Amino acid sequence: MVDWNAAQAEELRTWTDSISVSPERLFRALASAAALNEFMRAHGITYRRSVEIGIGPLGLGWAAVFGEGSPEDLVGFDPLPRIDSSTGIPALDEFVSRLQQRVSYVQGRAEDGLQPSGSFDLVVCDNVIDHTERPERLLAECRRLVAPNGTLVFGVNVFSTLGYHKWVRYTRPRHPNSSNAVLHPHSYTERTADLLVAANGWRVVARQAASRAQRAIGHAYCYRLIAKPA
């Protein structure tokens, strides 16, 4: 059973200590957005209007940093309220504020039907699905939101086969209340992530897959793919 309220409370706690957001956390968010953008550029992703699912309460996802278009064309969903950067470094906080203004931030869960069907050419869902209450419903909602020939850019942190069995059989049962366990109610390998996407209205057309050794026995890693409506 997913404790959604506990997961959301822990998510917000990791972003802020009620007073500030650390510069290091900001830079990690920017680095993640840059890595995703490089993946998208390598595959020639084009769009007119995009939505980022789970943009994060700071609003510093891919759309804010690299998205092209007006705020009306760059929409970000997140169930948590947006928070301001308060690092105590005025130039950095002002920089974050300008990025936040590039996106129309919508507080709410995407799967609650907050936008009309077919509203977007591009749906971005990166490092989100393992944090959600109902992954299948979220991916189905992504399918509803995208235009007939639109694109899904999807990413999730996955385990190797060995790492997955260690996580579900040993680590998680022994530490069920750890921050990592609370924040990640769902766990995937490359294969199960592929199956999840395919089962909810999508056809995978490109992958950023790891080596065979990494998939079998390596540490957890970021897996990304591009899909089209099935």
C-alpha positions as YAML, in Angstrom:
chain: A
units: angstrom
residues:
- id: 1
  name: MET
  ca: [0.00, 0.00, 0.00]
- id: 2
  name: VAL
  ca: [1.40, 3.40, -1.04]
- id: 3
  name: ASP
  ca: [1.36, 6.00, 1.74]
- id: 4
  name: TRP
  ca: [0.90, 8.96, -0.57]
- id: 5
  name: ASN
  ca: [0.69, 11.60, 2.16]
- id: 6
  name: ALA
  ca: [3.89, 10.38, 3.79]
- id: 7
  name: ALA
  ca: [5.70, 10.34, 0.44]
- id: 8
  name: GLN
  ca: [4.61, 13.88, -0.39]
- id: 9
  name: ALA
  ca: [5.55, 15.19, 3.04]
- id: 10
  name: GLU
  ca: [8.99, 13.62, 2.73]
- id: 11
  name: GLU
  ca: [9.38, 15.00, -0.80]
- id: 12
  name: LEU
  ca: [8.70, 18.52, 0.40]
- id: 13
  name: ARG
  ca: [11.02, 18.07, 3.37]
- id: 14
  name: THR
  ca: [13.90, 17.07, 1.09]
- id: 15
  name: TRP
  ca: [13.44, 20.23, -0.96]
- id: 16
  name: THR
  ca: [13.33, 22.64, 1.93]
- id: 17
  name: ASP
  ca: [14.11, 22.80, 5.64]
- id: 18
  name: SER
  ca: [11.26, 25.35, 5.98]
- id: 19
  name: ILE
  ca: [13.65, 28.25, 5.53]
- id: 20
  name: SER
  ca: [15.83, 27.73, 2.48]
- id: 21
  name: VAL
  ca: [16.90, 25.58, -0.42]
- id: 22
  name: SER
  ca: [20.60, 24.83, -0.54]
- id: 23
  name: PRO
  ca: [22.68, 25.97, -3.53]
- id: 24
  name: GLU
  ca: [23.85, 22.37, -3.93]
- id: 25
  name: ARG
  ca: [20.27, 21.17, -4.40]
- id: 26
  name: LEU
  ca: [19.69, 23.88, -6.99]
- id: 27
  name: PHE
  ca: [22.77, 22.88, -8.94]
- id: 28
  name: ARG
  ca: [21.77, 19.20, -8.88]
- id: 29
  name: ALA
  ca: [18.38, 20.14, -10.32]
- id: 30
  name: LEU
  ca: [20.04, 22.19, -13.06]
- id: 31
  name: ALA
  ca: [22.47, 19.37, -13.87]
- id: 32
  name: SER
  ca: [19.61, 16.88, -14.16]
- id: 33
  name: ALA
  ca: [17.74, 19.20, -16.51]
- id: 34
  name: ALA
  ca: [20.88, 19.59, -18.63]
- id: 35
  name: ALA
  ca: [21.37, 15.81, -18.92]
- id: 36
  name: LEU
  ca: [17.77, 15.36, -20.00]
- id: 37
  name: ASN
  ca: [18.10, 18.15, -22.54]
- id: 38
  name: GLU
  ca: [21.17, 16.53, -24.08]
- id: 39
  name: PHE
  ca: [19.24, 13.28, -24.46]
- id: 40
  name: MET
  ca: [16.38, 15.11, -26.16]
- id: 41
  name: ARG
  ca: [18.69, 17.06, -28.47]
- id: 42
  name: ALA
  ca: [20.44, 13.86, -29.50]
- id: 43
  name: HIS
  ca: [17.08, 12.51, -30.70]
- id: 44
  name: GLY
  ca: [15.88, 15.69, -32.41]
- id: 45
  name: ILE
  ca: [12.78, 16.27, -30.27]
- id: 46
  name: THR
  ca: [10.57, 19.05, -31.64]
- id: 47
  name: TYR
  ca: [7.40, 20.56, -30.18]
- id: 48
  name: ARG
  ca: [5.23, 23.64, -30.03]
- id: 49
  name: ARG
  ca: [3.60, 23.13, -26.65]
- id: 50
  name: SER
  ca: [4.95, 20.96, -23.83]
- id: 51
  name: VAL
  ca: [4.04, 19.81, -20.35]
- id: 52
  name: GLU
  ca: [6.42, 18.51, -17.68]
- id: 53
  name: ILE
  ca: [4.86, 16.09, -15.23]
- id: 54
  name: GLY
  ca: [6.39, 16.31, -11.74]
- id: 55
  name: ILE
  ca: [8.45, 19.42, -12.39]
- id: 56
  name: GLY
  ca: [9.27, 19.62, -8.67]
- id: 57
  name: PRO
  ca: [8.17, 22.21, -6.11]
- id: 58
  name: LEU
  ca: [11.01, 24.52, -7.03]
- id: 59
  name: GLY
  ca: [9.84, 24.47, -10.66]
- id: 60
  name: LEU
  ca: [13.39, 23.90, -11.93]
- id: 61
  name: GLY
  ca: [12.71, 21.05, -14.31]
- id: 62
  name: TRP
  ca: [13.67, 20.77, -17.95]
- id: 63
  name: ALA
  ca: [10.88, 23.12, -19.06]
- id: 64
  name: ALA
  ca: [12.06, 26.03, -16.92]
- id: 65
  name: VAL
  ca: [15.71, 25.74, -17.93]
- id: 66
  name: PHE
  ca: [15.62, 24.60, -21.55]
- id: 67
  name: GLY
  ca: [12.02, 24.71, -22.77]
- id: 68
  name: GLU
  ca: [11.26, 26.99, -25.72]
- id: 69
  name: GLY
  ca: [8.14, 29.13, -25.89]
- id: 70
  name: SER
  ca: [6.02, 31.41, -23.73]
- id: 71
  name: PRO
  ca: [4.77, 30.41, -20.26]
- id: 72
  name: GLU
  ca: [1.46, 29.52, -21.92]
- id: 73
  name: ASP
  ca: [3.31, 26.93, -24.02]
- id: 74
  name: LEU
  ca: [5.45, 25.55, -21.17]
- id: 75
  name: VAL
  ca: [3.34, 23.96, -18.46]
- id: 76
  name: GLY
  ca: [4.60, 22.19, -15.35]
- id: 77
  name: PHE
  ca: [2.51, 19.97, -13.04]
- id: 78
  name: ASP
  ca: [3.43, 19.09, -9.49]
- id: 79
  name: PRO
  ca: [1.27, 18.01, -6.54]
- id: 80
  name: LEU
  ca: [3.27, 20.16, -4.13]
- id: 81
  name: PRO
  ca: [2.99, 23.95, -3.84]
- id: 82
  name: ARG
  ca: [5.75, 25.86, -5.55]
- id: 83
  name: ILE
  ca: [8.46, 27.11, -3.20]
- id: 84
  name: ASP
  ca: [10.83, 30.03, -3.61]
- id: 85
  name: SER
  ca: [14.59, 29.87, -3.58]
- id: 86
  name: SER
  ca: [15.95, 31.41, -0.39]
- id: 87
  name: THR
  ca: [19.63, 30.53, -0.34]
- id: 88
  name: GLY
  ca: [20.80, 33.85, 1.03]
- id: 89
  name: ILE
  ca: [22.66, 34.47, -2.24]
- id: 90
  name: PRO
  ca: [20.63, 37.25, -3.92]
- id: 91
  name: ALA
  ca: [21.98, 36.73, -7.45]
- id: 92
  name: LEU
  ca: [21.25, 32.99, -7.29]
- id: 93
  name: ASP
  ca: [17.75, 33.46, -5.89]
- id: 94
  name: GLU
  ca: [16.97, 36.04, -8.59]
- id: 95
  name: PHE
  ca: [18.26, 33.64, -11.27]
- id: 96
  name: VAL
  ca: [15.94, 30.90, -9.98]
- id: 97
  name: SER
  ca: [13.01, 33.32, -9.84]
- id: 98
  name: ARG
  ca: [13.51, 34.23, -13.52]
- id: 99
  name: LEU
  ca: [13.56, 30.56, -14.48]
- id: 100
  name: GLN
  ca: [10.38, 29.90, -12.50]
- id: 101
  name: GLN
  ca: [8.59, 32.63, -14.43]
- id: 102
  name: ARG
  ca: [9.25, 30.84, -17.73]
- id: 103
  name: VAL
  ca: [6.74, 28.10, -16.87]
- id: 104
  name: SER
  ca: [3.03, 28.02, -16.04]
- id: 105
  name: TYR
  ca: [3.18, 26.09, -12.75]
- id: 106
  name: VAL
  ca: [0.04, 24.08, -11.99]
- id: 107
  name: GLN
  ca: [-0.27, 22.59, -8.52]
- id: 108
  name: GLY
  ca: [-2.08, 19.29, -8.77]
- id: 109
  name: ARG
  ca: [-1.68, 15.73, -9.97]
- id: 110
  name: ALA
  ca: [-1.59, 15.37, -13.72]
- id: 111
  name: GLU
  ca: [-3.77, 12.27, -13.55]
- id: 112
  name: ASP
  ca: [-6.64, 14.38, -12.16]
- id: 113
  name: GLY
  ca: [-7.43, 15.65, -15.68]
- id: 114
  name: LEU
  ca: [-6.38, 19.28, -15.33]
- id: 115
  name: GLN
  ca: [-5.86, 19.90, -19.07]
- id: 116
  name: PRO
  ca: [-7.90, 19.01, -22.19]
- id: 117
  name: SER
  ca: [-7.03, 15.90, -24.20]
- id: 118
  name: GLY
  ca: [-4.37, 16.31, -26.89]
- id: 119
  name: SER
  ca: [-3.18, 19.66, -25.50]
- id: 120
  name: PHE
  ca: [0.57, 19.04, -25.89]
- id: 121
  name: ASP
  ca: [3.04, 17.98, -28.57]
- id: 122
  name: LEU
  ca: [5.51, 16.88, -25.90]
- id: 123
  name: VAL
  ca: [5.05, 15.28, -22.48]
- id: 124
  name: VAL
  ca: [8.12, 15.08, -20.22]
- id: 125
  name: CYS
  ca: [8.01, 12.70, -17.26]
- id: 126
  name: ASP
  ca: [11.51, 12.39, -15.79]
- id: 127
  name: ASN
  ca: [12.39, 10.96, -12.35]
- id: 128
  name: VAL
  ca: [8.72, 10.91, -11.38]
- id: 129
  name: ILE
  ca: [7.02, 7.57, -11.92]
- id: 130
  name: ASP
  ca: [8.63, 5.75, -8.97]
- id: 131
  name: HIS
  ca: [7.41, 8.54, -6.67]
- id: 132
  name: THR
  ca: [3.76, 8.43, -7.75]
- id: 133
  name: GLU
  ca: [0.72, 6.86, -6.13]
- id: 134
  name: ARG
  ca: [-0.53, 5.10, -9.28]
- id: 135
  name: PRO
  ca: [2.09, 4.89, -12.07]
- id: 136
  name: GLU
  ca: [-0.27, 3.23, -14.56]
- id: 137
  name: ARG
  ca: [-2.83, 6.00, -14.22]
- id: 138
  name: LEU
  ca: [-0.17, 8.68, -14.63]
- id: 139
  name: LEU
  ca: [1.18, 7.18, -17.87]
- id: 140
  name: ALA
  ca: [-2.33, 6.75, -19.21]
- id: 141
  name: GLU
  ca: [-2.95, 10.42, -18.45]
- id: 142
  name: CYS
  ca: [0.25, 11.35, -20.30]
- id: 143
  name: ARG
  ca: [-1.19, 9.46, -23.27]
- id: 144
  name: ARG
  ca: [-4.44, 11.41, -23.03]
- id: 145
  name: LEU
  ca: [-2.63, 14.75, -22.84]
- id: 146
  name: VAL
  ca: [-0.43, 14.24, -25.90]
- id: 147
  name: ALA
  ca: [-1.41, 15.11, -29.48]
- id: 148
  name: PRO
  ca: [-1.89, 12.18, -31.93]
- id: 149
  name: ASN
  ca: [1.68, 12.37, -33.23]
- id: 150
  name: GLY
  ca: [3.18, 13.74, -30.04]
- id: 151
  name: THR
  ca: [6.11, 12.48, -27.99]
- id: 152
  name: LEU
  ca: [6.73, 11.20, -24.48]
- id: 153
  name: VAL
  ca: [10.20, 11.70, -22.99]
- id: 154
  name: PHE
  ca: [10.35, 9.41, -19.98]
- id: 155
  name: GLY
  ca: [13.04, 8.80, -17.38]
- id: 156
  name: VAL
  ca: [13.27, 6.79, -14.18]
- id: 157
  name: ASN
  ca: [16.03, 5.66, -11.85]
- id: 158
  name: VAL
  ca: [16.24, 1.88, -12.20]
- id: 159
  name: PHE
  ca: [17.99, -1.01, -10.50]
- id: 160
  name: SER
  ca: [20.10, -3.72, -12.05]
- id: 161
  name: THR
  ca: [18.63, -7.21, -11.68]
- id: 162
  name: LEU
  ca: [20.87, -7.89, -8.69]
- id: 163
  name: GLY
  ca: [20.21, -4.48, -7.18]
- id: 164
  name: TYR
  ca: [16.46, -4.88, -7.53]
- id: 165
  name: HIS
  ca: [16.41, -8.17, -5.66]
- id: 166
  name: LYS
  ca: [18.62, -6.70, -2.93]
- id: 167
  name: TRP
  ca: [16.30, -3.70, -2.59]
- id: 168
  name: VAL
  ca: [13.01, -5.60, -2.41]
- id: 169
  name: ARG
  ca: [14.24, -8.60, -0.39]
- id: 170
  name: TYR
  ca: [16.71, -7.01, 2.04]
- id: 171
  name: THR
  ca: [17.11, -3.20, 2.13]
- id: 172
  name: ARG
  ca: [13.50, -2.06, 1.94]
- id: 173
  name: PRO
  ca: [12.08, -4.64, 4.40]
- id: 174
  name: ARG
  ca: [14.78, -3.76, 6.93]
- id: 175
  name: HIS
  ca: [14.46, 0.01, 6.55]
- id: 176
  name: PRO
  ca: [10.82, 0.67, 5.58]
- id: 177
  name: ASN
  ca: [10.77, 4.13, 7.18]
- id: 178
  name: SER
  ca: [13.98, 5.43, 5.63]
- id: 179
  name: SER
  ca: [13.70, 8.52, 3.45]
- id: 180
  name: ASN
  ca: [14.65, 6.55, 0.36]
- id: 181
  name: ALA
  ca: [11.97, 3.92, 0.96]
- id: 182
  name: VAL
  ca: [9.24, 6.47, 1.70]
- id: 183
  name: LEU
  ca: [10.12, 8.56, -1.36]
- id: 184
  name: HIS
  ca: [10.12, 5.56, -3.73]
- id: 185
  name: PRO
  ca: [6.97, 3.47, -3.31]
- id: 186
  name: HIS
  ca: [7.67, 1.80, -6.69]
- id: 187
  name: SER
  ca: [10.87, 0.25, -8.06]
- id: 188
  name: TYR
  ca: [11.87, -0.70, -11.61]
- id: 189
  name: THR
  ca: [14.47, -2.29, -13.82]
- id: 190
  name: GLU
  ca: [14.86, -1.31, -17.48]
- id: 191
  name: ARG
  ca: [12.66, -4.22, -18.49]
- id: 192
  name: THR
  ca: [9.82, -3.48, -16.07]
- id: 193
  name: ALA
  ca: [9.95, 0.23, -16.95]
- id: 194
  name: ASP
  ca: [9.58, -0.69, -20.63]
- id: 195
  name: LEU
  ca: [6.65, -2.97, -19.83]
- id: 196
  name: LEU
  ca: [4.95, -0.25, -17.78]
- id: 197
  name: VAL
  ca: [5.22, 2.29, -20.59]
- id: 198
  name: ALA
  ca: [4.04, -0.15, -23.26]
- id: 199
  name: ALA
  ca: [1.07, -1.30, -21.18]
- id: 200
  name: ASN
  ca: [-0.30, 2.22, -20.90]
- id: 201
  name: GLY
  ca: [-0.66, 3.41, -24.47]
- id: 202
  name: TRP
  ca: [2.90, 3.99, -25.64]
- id: 203
  name: ARG
  ca: [5.30, 2.57, -28.23]
- id: 204
  name: VAL
  ca: [9.00, 2.93, -27.33]
- id: 205
  name: VAL
  ca: [11.06, 4.29, -30.25]
- id: 206
  name: ALA
  ca: [14.43, 5.06, -28.62]
- id: 207
  name: ARG
  ca: [16.29, 4.23, -25.40]
- id: 208
  name: GLN
  ca: [19.29, 5.38, -23.40]
- id: 209
  name: ALA
  ca: [20.05, 1.89, -22.18]
- id: 210
  name: ALA
  ca: [22.94, 0.76, -20.00]
- id: 211
  name: SER
  ca: [25.46, -1.98, -20.78]
- id: 212
  name: ARG
  ca: [24.54, -5.62, -20.20]
- id: 213
  name: ALA
  ca: [26.80, -5.72, -17.14]
- id: 214
  name: GLN
  ca: [25.21, -2.59, -15.70]
- id: 215
  name: ARG
  ca: [21.73, -4.00, -16.22]
- id: 216
  name: ALA
  ca: [22.70, -7.26, -14.50]
- id: 217
  name: ILE
  ca: [24.82, -6.30, -11.48]
- id: 218
  name: GLY
  ca: [25.53, -2.55, -11.49]
- id: 219
  name: HIS
  ca: [24.43, 0.26, -9.20]
- id: 220
  name: ALA
  ca: [21.13, 2.08, -9.72]
- id: 221
  name: TYR
  ca: [21.18, 4.44, -12.72]
- id: 222
  name: CYS
  ca: [18.99, 6.79, -14.75]
- id: 223
  name: TYR
  ca: [17.19, 5.13, -17.66]
- id: 224
  name: ARG
  ca: [15.51, 7.28, -20.31]
- id: 225
  name: LEU
  ca: [13.38, 6.51, -23.33]
- id: 226
  name: ILE
  ca: [11.30, 8.19, -26.02]
- id: 227
  name: ALA
  ca: [7.87, 6.90, -26.92]
- id: 228
  name: LYS
  ca: [5.02, 7.65, -29.32]
- id: 229
  name: PRO
  ca: [1.31, 6.98, -28.87]
- id: 230
  name: ALA
  ca: [0.56, 3.34, -29.59]
...
